[in-house]
Amino acid sequence: MPEYDAVIIGAGPGGYAAAIRLGQKGKKVALVEKDRIGGECLNYGCIPSKALIEMANSIHYLRSLPGVSLDLRIDMERWQEWKWNMIRRLTGGVEVLCRSYGVEIVQGEARIVDRNTVTVGGEGHCRAATS
Ligand SMILES: Cc1cc2nc3c(=O)[nH]c(=O)nc-3n(C[C@H](O)[C@H](O)[C@H](O)COP(=O)(O)OP(=O)(O)OC[C@H]3O[C@@H](n4cnc5c(N)ncnc54)[C@H](O)[C@@H]3O)c2cc1C
């Protein structure tokens, strides 16, 4: 069973920031994520919503200009593709940063067994040091 100084559950902004900081301090860290690195913020919340709002605002701005009339056709599939490419770049950056500080990323659902033990996906175990 691998042993760590800290096992962090969830690779959202809270989890990855903590993992990177601990890695910078020389701690042995596991970061467990059941879905996507970056959590709600990078994948579904702040970043994609702001990207789409920015696009919508740009269209609104163009339409508000005097003498401008637009006949727009919006390809939502292209928008989604653009949005996911941007998300992939950001989450990829977080992953690289984590790994550069020695953070081990473990994919799967974590369950706390006791104060020092976490199982991942019902199979792997991670043990965190007491303190
Ligand atoms: C539409 C929208 C827009 C937003 N816009 C902003 C904004 O502009 N500015 C801002 O500051 N905030 C914004 N937020 C809020 C922001 O997304 C959250 O504050 C932020 O994501 C919280 O980070 P977190 O790390 O605490 O949790 P999360 O980002 O939710 O990350 C938790 C992670 O833990 C994982 N997880 C949970 N349980 C387990 C388990 N048992 N095992 C393994 N992994 C697990 C989840 O899969 C998830 O990836 C927005 C949210 C939404 C929905």
Ligand as a Chemical Component Dictionary entry (heavy atoms), coordinates in Angstrom:
data_LIG
# 
_chem_comp.id                   LIG 
_chem_comp.type                 NON-POLYMER 
_chem_comp.pdbx_formal_charge   0 
_chem_comp.three_letter_code    LIG 
# 
loop_
_chem_comp_atom.comp_id 
_chem_comp_atom.atom_id 
_chem_comp_atom.alt_atom_id 
_chem_comp_atom.type_symbol 
_chem_comp_atom.charge 
_chem_comp_atom.model_Cartn_x 
_chem_comp_atom.model_Cartn_y 
_chem_comp_atom.model_Cartn_z 
_chem_comp_atom.pdbx_ordinal 
LIG C1  C1  C 0 -21.416 28.090 -13.367 1  
LIG C2  C2  C 0 -20.402 28.363 -12.276 2  
LIG C3  C3  C 0 -19.620 29.520 -12.368 3  
LIG C4  C4  C 0 -18.688 29.796 -11.356 4  
LIG N1  N1  N 0 -17.946 30.938 -11.483 5  
LIG C5  C5  C 0 -17.053 31.260 -10.521 6  
LIG C6  C6  C 0 -16.250 32.408 -10.627 7  
LIG O1  O1  O 0 -16.347 33.182 -11.574 8  
LIG N2  N2  N 0 -15.371 32.694 -9.635  9  
LIG C7  C7  C 0 -15.226 31.866 -8.557  10 
LIG O2  O2  O 0 -14.403 32.162 -7.674  11 
LIG N3  N3  N 0 -15.960 30.742 -8.441  12 
LIG C8  C8  C 0 -16.861 30.408 -9.382  13 
LIG N4  N4  N 0 -17.603 29.270 -9.262  14 
LIG C9  C9  C 0 -17.409 28.437 -8.074  15 
LIG C10 C10 C 0 -16.191 27.519 -8.232  16 
LIG O3  O3  O 0 -16.407 26.621 -9.304  17 
LIG C11 C11 C 0 -16.006 26.762 -6.912  18 
LIG O4  O4  O 0 -15.889 27.697 -5.861  19 
LIG C12 C12 C 0 -14.754 25.927 -6.952  20 
LIG O5  O5  O 0 -14.792 24.993 -8.021  21 
LIG C13 C13 C 0 -14.613 25.189 -5.625  22 
LIG O6  O6  O 0 -13.398 24.454 -5.678  23 
LIG P1  P1  P 0 -13.219 23.161 -4.823  24 
LIG O7  O7  O 0 -11.835 22.626 -5.110  25 
LIG O8  O8  O 0 -13.576 23.430 -3.421  26 
LIG O9  O9  O 0 -14.328 22.132 -5.331  27 
LIG P2  P2  P 0 -14.614 21.537 -6.787  28 
LIG O10 O10 O 0 -14.122 22.431 -7.871  29 
LIG O11 O11 O 0 -16.058 21.139 -6.752  30 
LIG O12 O12 O 0 -13.697 20.246 -6.825  31 
LIG C14 C14 C 0 -13.996 19.122 -6.054  32 
LIG C15 C15 C 0 -13.457 17.920 -6.810  33 
LIG O13 O13 O 0 -13.514 16.795 -5.951  34 
LIG C16 C16 C 0 -13.840 15.663 -6.705  35 
LIG N5  N5  N 0 -14.374 14.696 -5.770  36 
LIG C17 C17 C 0 -15.435 14.840 -4.937  37 
LIG N6  N6  N 0 -15.575 13.733 -4.180  38 
LIG C18 C18 C 0 -14.574 12.880 -4.547  39 
LIG C19 C19 C 0 -14.207 11.581 -4.142  40 
LIG N7  N7  N 0 -14.870 10.932 -3.178  41 
LIG N8  N8  N 0 -13.134 10.984 -4.716  42 
LIG C20 C20 C 0 -12.424 11.643 -5.702  43 
LIG N9  N9  N 0 -12.737 12.889 -6.124  44 
LIG C21 C21 C 0 -13.803 13.495 -5.564  45 
LIG C22 C22 C 0 -14.880 16.184 -7.714  46 
LIG O14 O14 O 0 -14.973 15.342 -8.838  47 
LIG C23 C23 C 0 -14.277 17.544 -8.044  48 
LIG O15 O15 O 0 -13.432 17.487 -9.180  49 
LIG C24 C24 C 0 -18.532 28.923 -10.250 50 
LIG C25 C25 C 0 -19.303 27.759 -10.178 51 
LIG C26 C26 C 0 -20.228 27.470 -11.167 52 
LIG C27 C27 C 0 -21.057 26.210 -11.060 53 
# 
loop_
_chem_comp_bond.comp_id 
_chem_comp_bond.atom_id_1 
_chem_comp_bond.atom_id_2 
_chem_comp_bond.value_order 
_chem_comp_bond.pdbx_ordinal 
LIG C1  C2  SING 1  
LIG C2  C3  SING 2  
LIG C2  C26 DOUB 3  
LIG C3  C4  DOUB 4  
LIG C4  N1  SING 5  
LIG C4  C24 SING 6  
LIG N1  C5  DOUB 7  
LIG C5  C6  SING 8  
LIG C5  C8  SING 9  
LIG C6  O1  DOUB 10 
LIG C6  N2  SING 11 
LIG N2  C7  SING 12 
LIG C7  O2  DOUB 13 
LIG C7  N3  SING 14 
LIG N3  C8  DOUB 15 
LIG C8  N4  SING 16 
LIG N4  C9  SING 17 
LIG N4  C24 SING 18 
LIG C9  C10 SING 19 
LIG C10 O3  SING 20 
LIG C10 C11 SING 21 
LIG C11 O4  SING 22 
LIG C11 C12 SING 23 
LIG C12 O5  SING 24 
LIG C12 C13 SING 25 
LIG C13 O6  SING 26 
LIG O6  P1  SING 27 
LIG P1  O7  DOUB 28 
LIG P1  O8  SING 29 
LIG P1  O9  SING 30 
LIG O9  P2  SING 31 
LIG P2  O10 DOUB 32 
LIG P2  O11 SING 33 
LIG P2  O12 SING 34 
LIG O12 C14 SING 35 
LIG C14 C15 SING 36 
LIG C15 O13 SING 37 
LIG C15 C23 SING 38 
LIG O13 C16 SING 39 
LIG C16 N5  SING 40 
LIG C16 C22 SING 41 
LIG N5  C17 SING 42 
LIG N5  C21 SING 43 
LIG C17 N6  DOUB 44 
LIG N6  C18 SING 45 
LIG C18 C19 SING 46 
LIG C18 C21 DOUB 47 
LIG C19 N7  SING 48 
LIG C19 N8  DOUB 49 
LIG N8  C20 SING 50 
LIG C20 N9  DOUB 51 
LIG N9  C21 SING 52 
LIG C22 O14 SING 53 
LIG C22 C23 SING 54 
LIG C23 O15 SING 55 
LIG C24 C25 DOUB 56 
LIG C25 C26 SING 57 
LIG C26 C27 SING 58 
# 
